[in-house]
Amino acid sequence: MSENVVAPSSVAVPVQRATWVGWTWALTGTVCFSVSPIFAKLAYAVGLSPTTMLFLRFCLTIALLGGTLLLTAPHKLRMDRRGLVFALTGGLATGVSMLAFFWALTRLEASIASMIFSVYPLVVLGLLALRGEKFTYRHTVRLALGISGVFLLIGPGGTVDLFGVALVLISMLASSVQSVFVQWYLRDYDGIAATLYMVIGINVVVASRWWFEGASLEVPGWQGWAAIIALAVISTYLARLLWFSAVRHIGGGQTAMLVPLETLLTVMRSVLFLRETLSGMQIVGGGLILLSALLASQRMLRARWLPPLARGR
């Protein structure tokens, strides 16, 4: 009888600890991700090309991840074919997302681009609907809020660069594909190894674009290198390891709830450090987007994340 009383507590403690660890990693990773547009804007200000910046950023990240594995667990460099395919595929999708978003930052303010991108949880719910997740009328309400917010943020007269907006939307869709790939197919793999091969997949896309543009390695001064190193170490190496570990511990639905927080942090830094300003209508639009993202994220907590073939195992 006493064993029946003790057992649940002994199980609950590790579960609670794993949850707290997962949330700690998720929050820290969110902070690391949120500084990315700021560093990118500073890099552009000194004349660094988005594609060159991304190429060097991910080369440095690959070196950091590969070096970490070689020093700590070289045997984990080997992944089975299934994991390798899904990691590289997720990386290819993220490469498209990265190129689209950072080129969008050359046409949009960081605060506006980040607020548009925060519709991302709605896109993830749409992808889940394709795999059997129920699409309810509440999801329609969330979608309407998000679209209304984007409309007000852009401006009824199209005052914001529409091609830049289109690039952010492409980035958001590609990033959503990567998110569900990690949740569905990569949760059981080592975080550093999976992240390494995803980053390799990212840089395949980025390097292809970099080569097409002329393969220039010119970096303007120490400011350009400082931005690249900060993006590689803080917003890629640390951020992606923390995010991957958070998804494995608390799930993609939980981590997606922090998208509005990431957006708020980016907007605050954009106003403080980049001197960006928002009109009253844009503030209302951004508020609607953040509300729709928060509501969508809450729904993702109850979503069925497992793909049909994996259910019941």
MISE-140912 format. One record per residue (C-alpha): residue in three letters; x, z, y. Coordinates in steps of 0.1 Angstrom, whole numbers, plus 2048, in hexadecimal, padded with zeros to 3 digits. Layout:
N
ALAXZY...
This chain:
313
MET800800800SER81C809818GLU82D7E7810ASN80D7D681DVAL8107E883EVAL8357E3843ALA8377BE83APRO8247B0858SER83A7C3871SER85A7B7860VAL84D794863ALA840797886VAL8607A3895PRO87478388CVAL85776D897GLN85477F8B9ARG87A77D8BEALA87A7588B6THR85D7538CFTRP8707668EAVAL8907538E3GLY87D7328E4TRP86D73A906THR88E745914TRP89E72590AALA881711917LEU881722939THR8A771E93CGLY8A56FA932THR8896F394BVAL89F701967CYS8BC6EA95BPHE8A66CC95ASER8976D297CVAL8B86CE98FSER8BD6AB981PRO8AB69799CILE8BD6AB9B7PHE8E06A39A9ALA8D667F9A5LYS8CA67C9C9LEU8EB68B9D5ALA8FE6729BFTYR8EA6559CEALA8F26629F1VAL91765C9EBGLY9126399DDLEU91163F9B7SER8FC6269A3PRO8E163598DTHR8EC62296ETHR91162B972MET90764F978LEU8F2650958PHE90D63E943LEU92865694DARG91167494BPHE90866C927CYS92B66391DLEU936685928THR918695917ILE9216848F6ALA9446918F9LEU9376B48FFLEU91E6B48E2GLY9376A48CAGLY9526BC8D4THR93B6D98CFLEU9326CF8ACLEU9566C78A3LEU9616EA8AETHR9446FD8A0ALA9346EB882PRO9446C987BHIS92F6C585BLYS9106C2870LEU91C6A187FARG90D691861MET8E768C861ASP8D267B846ARG8C565884CARG8A2664855GLY8AE67D870LEU8C766487EVAL8AD649882PHE894660893ALA8AF66F8AALEU8BC64D8B4THR89963F8B9GLY88F65D8CFGLY8AF6588E2LEU8A76338E8ALA88563D8F7THR89665790DGLY8B063E918VAL893628926SER884647936MET8A5651946LEU8AC62F955ALA88862B962PHE88764E972PHE8A964E983TRP8A462B990ALA88263799DLEU8956529B1THR8A56369C5ARG88262C9D1LEU87064E9D2GLU8776719DEALA8816899C2SER86269F9C9ILE84A6829C6ALA85A6749A6SER85A696996MET83669C99EILE82B67B990PHE840681970SER82E6A296BVAL81068F95ETYR82668D93EPRO8116A792ALEU7F369092DVAL80667391EVAL812689901LEU7EE6938FAGLY7E566E8FALEU8006678E0LEU7F46848CBALA7D16748CDLEU7DF6558BCARG7EA66C89FGLY7C867D89BGLU7C76978B7LYS7A36998C4PHE79E6898E7THR78469F8F8TYR77169C919ARG7886B7927HIS7A56A0921THR792686936VAL78F6A0952ARG7B46A7950LEU7BC682951ALA7A567E96FLEU7B669A982GLY7D868B97AILE7CE668985SER7BE6759A5GLY7DD6899ADVAL7F466B9A8PHE7DC6569BFLEU7DF6719DBLEU8046759D6ILE80A64F9D9GLY7F264D9F6PRO7D26389F8GLY7E561EA0CGLY80261C9F3THR81A62DA0AVAL8316369EDASP84661B9DCLEU82F60F9C0PHE84C6009ABGLY85C6229ACVAL83C6329A0ALA83A619984LEU85D622979VAL854647978LEU83563E962ILE84B62A94ASER864647949MET847660942LEU83A64B925ALA85C647915SER86466C919SER843675908VAL84D65F8EAGLN86D6728E7SER85C6948E9VAL84468D8CCPHE86167F8B8VAL87469F8BAGLN8556B48B2TRP84A69E895TYR86A694884LEU8896A8890ARG87F6CC890ASP8916D4870TYR8B26C587BASP8CF6D688CGLY8C96D68B2ILE8EC6CC8BDALA8EF6B08A4ALA8CC6A28ABTHR8D36A48D1LEU8F46938CCTYR8E56758BAMET8C86748D3VAL8E16728F0ILE8F46578DEGLY8D36448DCILE8CD64A901ASN8EF63C90AVAL8EA61D8F5VAL8CE61390DVAL8E061F92CALA90160E922SER8EE5ED91CARG8E05EE93FTRP9025F994DTRP9135DB93CPHE8F85C4949GLU8FF5D196DGLY9245C996BALA9325E8959SER9405F8979LEU95061A976GLU95562099BVAL94C6439A5PRO94D64C9CAGLY96366A9CFTRP96168D9C2GLN93C6909CCGLY9336759B3TRP947685997ALA9386A89A0ALA91569A99DILE91D68997BILE92D6A896DALA9106BE979LEU8F66A696AALA9096A4949VAL9106C9944ILE8F16D9953SER8D56C0952THR8DF6AF931TYR8F66C391ALEU8E76E6921ALA8C46DA92AARG8BF6C490BLEU8CD6DE8F2LEU8B76F9901TRP8986E2901PHE89E6D78DDSER8A26FB8D1ALA8837058E4VAL86E6EA8D4ARG87A6F58B2HIS87171A8B9ILE8517188CCGLY8456F48C9GLY8416D68E0GLY81F6E28EDGLN82F7038FATHR84D6F290AALA8366D891BMET8256F592ELEU8456F8942VAL8436D4950PRO8306E196FLEU84A6FC975GLU8666E2973THR8536CD98CLEU84E6EA9A4LEU8736F39A2THR87D6CF9A9VAL8656CC9C7MET8726ED9D5ARG8966E29D2SER88E6BF9E1VAL87E6CFA00LEU89B6E9A04PHE8B96D39FCLEU8AE6AFA02ARG8986B6A1FGLU87B6A3A10THR8586A8A1ELEU8356A3A10SER81569BA23GLY7F66B0A1FMET7E6696A09GLN8056949F3ILE8056BA9EFVAL7E16B89E3GLY7E969C9CCGLY8076AE9BEGLY7F16CD9B9LEU7D86B99A5ILE7F46AA98FLEU8026CC988LEU7E06DA980SER7D96BE967ALA7FB6C3958LEU7F56E8954LEU7D36E2944ALA7E16C792DSER7FE6DE923GLN7E66FA919ARG7D36E1904MET7F46D78F3LEU7F76FB8E6ARG7DA6F48CFALA7E36D08C7ARG7EB6C58A4TRP80F6BA8A8LEU8166B0884PRO81368C87BPRO7F9684860LEU81267E845ALA8226A084BARG8026B584BGLY7FB6CA82CARG8206CB820
